[in-house]
Amino acid sequence: MNLENKTIIITGASSGIGEATAEKLAGNGANVVLMARSEDKLETLKNKIEANGGKAIVALGDVTKKEDFDNVVNKAVAAYGKIDGLINNAGLMPLSYVEKLKTSEWDKMVDVNIKGVLNGVASVLPKLKENKGGDIINVSSMAAHRYFPGGAVYCATKSAVKMFSEGLRQELAPKYGINVTSIEPGAVATNLTSTITDEDIKENMSDMKEMTTLESEDIANAIHYALTQPARVNINDVYIVPSEQK
């Protein structure tokens, strides 16, 4: 499928995987709608995309607020006339051992990693049904497949995203032609770990520093691959990890 003039909303677009994906898709003809909370970063990205001949708009919003998502959808339709896809990329990973009872961090992960995805789907789905087709891509994690120290809550949220994606696929793809993909990366060189406050976890992450991780562009390429398949093809899961990661 050609991405020319396809309108794609990308959450968490101000950095990391979201930023790389926006550049990749815009470079291949898509109209990208940049959603995040950091206006300065989004404007910088928009200017970069436009300087390279792409099309982008800034749509400020907090994924935990359904009304923000609705506003982003309205802005996208006003700018480009339609919506063809959603990439639910925004996420948090403040790892901690359960016994530390960092419940406020648990709440944030549930709100962003799960409710943020639900809000995005709820806002975009009516438009995709009108189109009788489109794509929903949810960024889950290898954490949906296996636990790692300090990841009990994080792994649970990403498992929820993976299963929600499969439920969406079964409900939407056969009936409406809306394809759904769960992207499940291993270690990626982003600022995701910057939210970790548990000192014990930080000390135990030395192995990660010695490993050659994935780059955000690797995930952007996987997303691009899923989006450019023929309508008859649904890429259910993309499980992508560094060659050195066990």
N, C-alpha and C positions, 0 to 999 in steps of 0.2 A: 504494500500500500504506500502510495506517495503521501508525504506529510504536507505537501504544498497547500497552504491556506487552511490547514486543520488547526482548530483553536484548542489549546491544551492548558489547563490550569495546573500549576505546580506549587505545592505547599512547601514551606521550608526552603524557599528559593534563594534566600540571601547568602547562602554559603554551602560548602561541601557538595553532597550529591545533588541537591536541588539546583545549585548554581551551575554545576557541570552539565546537568540534564537540560536546563534551559538553553545553554549555549549550543549544545548538540542538536536539539530539536529545532531551534531557531535557524541554525546553520543549514538545516535540511528543509526549510520552507514553512515551518509551523509558526502560527501566531501564538506566542507564549504569554500567559497571564501569570505574573510573578507575585505570589502571595507569601507574606511573612510579616513580622512586626517591625522590622528595621527599615525605615524609609530611605535612609542614606545609602545603605548597601544595595537596596533594590534599584534605586535611581542610578547608581554606578553601574550595576549589571545591565540595566536597560540601555544606558548610553553605549556600553561596550557592544551589546548585541546589535544596536542600530548602526554603529560605526562599521560593523562587519556585514551590513546589508540585511539584517534580520528585522523582525517585527516583534515588539514586546510592549506590554503595559504594566505599570505598577498597580497592585491592588492590595493595599494594606489590610491585614486582618489577623485575628487570633483564632486558630483552628478550634479552640475549646469553646468558641462562641458561635452558635448556629447562625445568629443574625449577621455576624461578620462574613460568614461563608455565603449567605444569601446575597449580601451586598457585592461580594466578589463576582458571583455568578451574574448579577445584573450588570455590573461594569463590563464583564467580558462580552455579554450579549450586545450591550450598547456599542462596544468598540468593533466587534467582528461579526455580529449577527447570529452567532450560534456557538455551541460548545461541542467539541468532538471527543474530549477526553479529560480525565482527571488523574493526576499523579499525587497520591497521598504519601508525601515524603517526610513531613515534619515529625520529629521524634526526640525523646530525651532518654538518657541512659545514666542516671545517678546511681550506680551500683552500690550496694551495701549489704552487709550480712543482716539477716532478718532480726537477730537478737538485738541489733542496735536500735530497732524500732524507729527508724526514720520515716514515720508515717506521712509526714508532709511531702516527702519525696515520692513515696508510693502513690499518693494522691495525684501528684503532678504527672507521673508516668501514665497512670490510668486515664487522666484527662486528655493528655496530648496524644499518647500512643494508640489509645483505643477510641475514646470519645471523639477525638479529632478526625479519625478516619470515618466514623459513623456520621459525623456532621457533614463531612465532604460529600459522602455518598448521598445523604438525604437531600442536599442542596442541588447536586448536579444531576441526579437520576431522572427527574422529570424532563430535563432538556434532552438527555440521551434517548429517552423513550420517544420523544417527539421526532428525533432524527431517525428512529428505527435502527440505531446502531451506535457504536462508539467503543471507547476503551476506558476501563478503570484499572489503574495500576497501584497496588498498595506495597509500600516498602516495608517488608517484615525483616527477618534476620535469620541467620543460622541458629540464633538463640531459640527459634521456634522449634528446633529439632533436638537440642540438648542443653542441659543446665551447665552453667559454669559458676565458680565461686562468686558469691555476691550478686548473682543474677536472678534470684528466685522471682522477684516481682517483674523485672525487665523481661525475662524469658516468658513469663506468663502473659505479659501484654503482647509480645510478638507472636506467641502461639495463638492468641485470640485473633490477631490480624490475619494470620495464615488461614485459620479455619473460617473466619468471616469471608475471606476472599473466595474460598471454595464454595461456601454457601451462595454467595453472590453469583459465581459462575454458573452453578447449576440452575439457579432461579432465572438469571437474566440472559445468558447466552442463547439457549435454545428458543426462548420466547421472543426476545427483542433484538437479538444480534449484537448484544453488548458483551464484548469479551473482557475477561477479568484475569489479571495476572498478579501473583505474589512474587515479589523480588526479595531474595533471601541472602544478603551478603554476609560474608565473614568479616574479618578485621579490615577496616578501611581507614585510610589516613585522613580523618576529618577531626573537627573539634568536639565530637560527640562525648569524648571522655572528660571534657573540661567541666562537666556538671557533677563529677564524682567528688563527694566530700568525705567519704569514709577513708581515713588514713591507712587502715589495714589493707584495703583494696588497692590503693595507690602503690603501696610497697610491693604487692604481689603482681604488679603488671609489668615487671621488668622483662619478662619473656617477650612481651609484645614489642618492646623497643628494639629487640634484636632481630625481629622478623621483618621480612619485606612484605608489607601489607598491600592490599589493593589501593588503587587511586580512585577518586570520585569519578573520573572519566571512564573507568572500567564499568561502573554501575550504569552510568549514562548510556554507554554502548549497549548494555543488556536491555535497558528500557527501550532504546531506539529499535533494537531487534524485535522486541515483543510488539511494538506499535506498527511495524512495517510489514507484518505478515498479511497474507490475503485474509479477507473477512471470514473465510471458512476455517481458519486456523486460530485456535486459542492456545496460547502458551500458558499453561496452568501455573507452573512454578519455575523460577530461575534460581538455582542454588549455586552461588558463586563465591568461592573462597580462595585465599592466597595459596599458592602452590606449597608454601612452607608451613601452612597452618595444619595442625593435627586434628 
